[in-house]
Amino acid sequence: MDYQLNTRLNGNIAMTSRFHENKPLQRDKTLYKFLWVQSGTLAIEVDHIPMKLAKDEIVTLTPLHHLTIKEVAGEFLTFVFNSNFYCIYGHDNEVSCNGFLFYGSSRVMRLKLSEEQSSNLHDIVRIFRQESAINDNLQEEMLRIVLKRFIITCTRIARARFGVGQENERTFDVVRRFYVLVDQYFREKKQVQDYADMLCRSPKTLSNLFSACGLPSPLRIIHERIDAEARRLLYTRKSAKEISAILGFEDLAAFSRFFKKMTGESVSEYRKQAHREELPTVTE
């Protein structure tokens, strides 16, 4: 079942099991996305990085991520919304997902649901479908409430995966804030010390926090965010020199060295591959 609501203030929320056939939704670059495989498998590319999802796996994507559906061998549900419908940044105190479920790196959140977790999310989906059939002046707010419940449930699942409990909640909040700050400042600030200063922590403390959560090092996260943006920009018409300047490198040579170290490919090799790629054909 497909459902989509566009509000008077350009808010957009949709739930569909045919996202790979819905060209307008695919072209909309403002959407946050939950992709949930409900049977079989789903092969996708996120920022041109292949990923294969199995039953009861969910990935969360921001408007920054470049998503390509490569092969649908089963059924999957896509739940999408934009900031005009529900702003996760402005309502972070309600859902606590910014910088956790949603951040700009190509290392996206990937959740494997237990049977109970899957059942809980199915219950929320059923409520959403019930509310989507009631066309009155309360519908928009009810759908917003159901969306919040879905986000919070996924946040709790992710927190359990990373062992976040009441005893270390404040500590983990520093990790989330780090991701948010990196998304904001990665073009200008490329050292852990820059973010440690903003968070009133030492670089060593940050490294210990990330290690305790089983996450990459803070420096690695900064580099992965820069790398993700570089990959996205290399699929545009901008020159390598322009991209280097956008990403805040001293010169093209410094950018080229960084990209080669991160990807194993030169900028020109990667760009040639990007130009060779044709529009994807989705198979079922």
Buried (B, 14 or more C-beta within 10 A) or exposed (E): EBBBBEBEEEBBBBBBBBBBBBEEBBEBEEBBBBBBBBEBBBBBBBBBBEBEBEBBBBBBBBBBBBBBBBBBBBBBBBBBBBBBBBEBEEBBEEBBBBBBBBBBBBBBBBBBBEEEBBEBBBEBBEBBEEBBEEEEEEBBEBBBBBBBBBBBBBBBBBBEEBEBEEEBEEBBBBBBBBBBBBBEBBBEBBEBEBBBEBBEBEBEBBBEBBEBBEBBBBBBBBBBBBBBBBBBBBBEEEEBEEBBBBBBBEEBEEBBEBBBEBBEEBBEEBBEEEEEEEEEEEEE
